């Protein structure tokens, strides 16, 4: 008899069962966000599932099974990569809302990712709720190749801001 409850496990089959959600290729001009997910000791989490939802992309992806939705597994190095559809959205909105599922979590966690070079960040009602010293944990930084880097830290000094929904 296991002491693990159903809310504490995400597999072992989820990498294959959700493969259809990772295979959507957005149109040209996609936004690529890659990073890694780490536990409180800074160790990469190799069996997480990370969901991305882009409400603004729903119309552009109307033919997809779930428009605006992605679900990607983390790799052995904790790495993950999203290819998101580039769409116009209201100033200050996150490029995507994120849900994290991982071993050891009794309940999945919610966060959001913003593009650090978005000129509308100062208008964000969401970022206004986050202490200024912690906002950087929600910002994906632009790389030289035009892609973005954003890491998720589940605990510790660099812990990503997670949100409660009521």
Secondary structure, 3 states (H helix, E strand, C coil): CCCCCHHHCCCCCHHHHCHHHCCCCCCCCCEEEEEEEECCCCCECCCCEEEEECHHHCCCCCCCCCCCEEEEECCCCCEEEEEECCCCCCCCCCCEEEEEECCCCCCCEEEEEEECCCCCHHHCCCHHHCCHHHHHHHEEEECCCCCEECCEECCCCCCCCCECCC
